[in-house]
């Protein structure tokens, strides 16, 4: 046998949260780190790779006694333990490009804080498919090498993965187990090592073999040193070396001559687990909201108002909270219920803090004087969209005695531009007005919603004086909404006997019935409310795949705002009471036009599979799923662009484009699925994954010439004030 270089990277794959909560794992982590440090001190192992993450440093700083934490840091400084470059290992189908960038920036900042070397490998060993933007991201951050696994079918281990002018040299983990190599934990370790080396060398012309010695939440075996010595003694032709991952790439001699490009989403080697694109959809909706709020409103406003220095620590804190939700078992919704409750708390913290901070930084420069009971008729409007002209609803607060019937709001800019907003609603409320300078003050005000079309440069703000004036008689917008509803609101449901990782259908899709319940015509838009209903039995038998028990109506309430003939904004709500179902919306593509969807940085063509079957051919295999990711947008030919907030699962099916509203399942992982024979995690009940709660969805259908994107789905920032501190 030829001389082989066997490079052993001792590691753990440390999901910070998954089938145990963070606090549960943290207790094990503390003991595990002490065990690891003892192994290094005693020479039982030579080095260790900590899963490509730096969040471990922050976590250990809070739970590990100083004497152990300092030793842990000293080993990183010496290059014995390697961390980074990520803050957390991210998902690649549900995280956008700014999420990747912030993730790597935070990882680098933590290393800089402790004066530590940062990892040099784009480490992605367990994500559910690979995004086409990763080679670009790697090049931007000076990372020449990557470790990838799920989603890749290649002829050899060492590949060059490219997109455009950017290439990363990637190693494809060659077996289904990927990074999960536990040979040294087993009594038959010699046999297992030979099996692995044989499988590995079949896919490379190099003599260099990488063994990732480790698995989930596990540190090296106490018997590792003696078993490694035994292996060396019985295999003198092998040159066995323990290295960190960066050292492995610097010493190995791969050619990287197989060329791959673009998005990698095949399941030839390992399960792709595509059901996570729609599992616990509420997490995806919240994720899109918090990213857009901080990226498009809070951070730019702080810069525009010259208050970034005051806000930067809070902005950094909020990005950390956002990114802490981005690990592949977290944002994917395939963890225990306790984990996802904590994720919702993080998202709500971001929403609360960012909105409160926006209010305070605006008020510090454009002051709302609550001590004077008069109309605060100065209004600041910030354009958070990428369009100069945009329509939005603004909420203003008027004195309760002010008569708004038959009136409209006139907005006058400093350059004497005038815009007129139509009053959509005006109701009296009791509002608590309070800031840090004054005692709380209860006031009766009129909360007035104004529909207006404005012309403000993107990502800037305009200050207006607003006045209540007599409304002009204007023609109300009317549209033919019936054809839109027929083609674009085709809700369907199907029984889903799957788990949090995989869709596993039983039966056929069933249709909803649409009923128009209200139509209101305004100056800028027509508003149509639709009630969609279907009936399904509430109980489900996993053995037969049949539903039984009482009939229960599935109700979906849809509000559509038609803006002339250009675009429609769609808000959808449902109070789900059903379990083990999947609900989708099928948008007509009668001419079978080309369908594309966006990912973190690129647009990908989406095609229907030639054969769609949900019966896995053998044990430990997975069907070839038709579902594909979508970040915020998909297109149907040149006729329509559809933007969404967190509807990340898309399927091209016959003459329709199907987007998943939500999946309701009750198990983290099942081993009796038809669509995937073999589990992807522990069989733990996750009743909150049934999503029996209020769910919200938002779409923007752009079928005219309007230049819009998903940012237009959010209301503009509006701030009333009296004083001006400039």
Secondary structure as UniProt FT lines:
FT   STRAND          4..11
FT   HELIX           22..41
FT   TURN            42..43
FT   STRAND          48..49
FT   TURN            51..52
FT   HELIX           55..63
FT   HELIX           66..77
FT   TURN            78..79
FT   STRAND          81..82
FT   HELIX           97..113
FT   TURN            114..115
FT   STRAND          121..124
FT   TURN            132..133
FT   HELIX           134..140
FT   TURN            141..142
FT   STRAND          145..148
FT   STRAND          158..163
FT   TURN            164..165
FT   STRAND          166..172
FT   TURN            176..179
FT   HELIX           183..185
FT   TURN            187..188
FT   HELIX           189..201
FT   TURN            202..203
FT   STRAND          208..216
FT   TURN            222..223
FT   HELIX           224..234
FT   TURN            236..237
FT   STRAND          238..242
FT   HELIX           245..251
FT   STRAND          258..261
FT   HELIX           274..277
FT   HELIX           281..293
FT   HELIX           294..298
FT   HELIX           299..304
FT   TURN            305..306
FT   HELIX           308..324
FT   TURN            328..332
FT   HELIX           337..365
FT   TURN            370..371
FT   STRAND          378..382
FT   STRAND          389..399
FT   TURN            400..401
FT   TURN            405..406
FT   STRAND          407..413
FT   TURN            414..415
FT   STRAND          418..433
FT   TURN            436..437
FT   STRAND          441..455
FT   TURN            458..459
FT   STRAND          461..470
FT   HELIX           481..488
FT   STRAND          491..496
FT   STRAND          505..511
FT   STRAND          513..521
FT   STRAND          526..540
FT   TURN            542..544
FT   STRAND          547..563
FT   TURN            564..566
FT   STRAND          567..575
FT   STRAND          581..588
FT   TURN            590..591
FT   STRAND          595..598
FT   STRAND          603..606
FT   TURN            619..620
FT   STRAND          628..629
FT   STRAND          633..636
FT   TURN            637..639
FT   STRAND          640..644
FT   STRAND          649..653
FT   TURN            654..655
FT   STRAND          656..664
FT   HELIX           687..690
FT   STRAND          694..702
FT   HELIX           710..713
FT   STRAND          717..721
//
